[in-house]
Amino acid sequence: MDELVPLNAPRAHPAPHLDLLGLLPPELEALVAVMGEAPYRARQLQSWLYARAARDIGSMTDLSNSFRRELAGRACIGRPALEACREDQGGEAAKFLFRLPDGERVESVLIYDGARRTACLSSQVGCGLGCTFCATARMGFRRQLTAGEIIGQLLEIGVVLRQRRERVTNVVLMGMGEPLLNLEAVLRSIQVMRLVPGPGIGGRRITVSTAGHVPGIHHLARARLNVGLAISLNATTDELRRQLMPIAHQYSIADLLGAAQDYFDVVGRRVTFEYVLMAGVNDSLEDAGRLGTLSRRVPCKLNLIPYNESGYDTPYRRPAAHWIQRFRAAVAAVSPVQTTVRDSHGRGIAAACGQLYQQHRSPRR
Ligand code: SF4
């Protein structure tokens, strides 16, 4: 494993007034109109922010000095500062640690898979949902990310990839935090990703992953953004799910199946049920049979994810490789649903959400 490489010192950010990052084209137009500038200035700003990934207003050299000065008096670019990057030696993934303007930190992961370059972005600092198998849960909830801070992670990863003449092709909101509990910022960031050249990532290549917040699923469906939805299931009985994921006290598996059906009815896309396989916890053949049966009740896909135990102390273990295949076969025996095993890319760089943060702050690192 490569050492954690400090990249650049955290930058001082301007006072937290209007953040340009996260503004949509009509909002940029309204801003330049208020400032008495011509509409084409909004297109220039948009290009600097999203296509050229400018980090500060002063670097926008084709804008007049007076416009830049006035803009800097009203607004800032609240972009996260890339503090560390770690790449696994197998070339499967890279992990990024960002420092936010207020000193908080979040992580993102870039996953290499053939020609696909998937950026896994965080939506909150920490998470309040307390899933027992998750490193981020240990932080607790600290604060929501802004749309600009979500987009900023994507832009920084894009800068790194551009040096290799590559670009981000897919986005999953599956890093730190529960995206559906920060819906306003998440929806805005998705709109920017879809609409604005630069990120330019279509809805079909964006996936929102939820621990199973049912009202949020209904809301996302009606936002008509045409994004994919992944629901972390992780158990086939409500009793076990409540032990692993406290949110299951609020929403049962039946509720999740109903929400998945609703999502399909409104958006026309099958949801993916994610199932983190933990040895001796949820990987029995009875679990496999129940998972297969559940999956037949709604239009869906299944994704089995062997637990990622690297990087921090955890009581959970990854099942043996032969058992993972046996579990998958047992699911397939009762269900025709497409079932994939997605190994946790970048196990060597602690790719499960929250692990790099934990290592970075732990004296035992
Ligand atoms: S798994 Fe996701 S929802 Fe659960 S605590 Fe971790 S970040 Fe939050």
Boltz pocket constraint, residues with backbone or C-beta under 6 A from the ligand:
constraints:
  - pocket:
      binder: B
      contacts: [[A, 126], [A, 127], [A, 128], [A, 129], [A, 130], [A, 131], [A, 134], [A, 135], [A, 136], [A, 137], [A, 175], [A, 176], [A, 177], [A, 178], [A, 210], [A, 211], [A, 353]]
      max_distance: 6.0
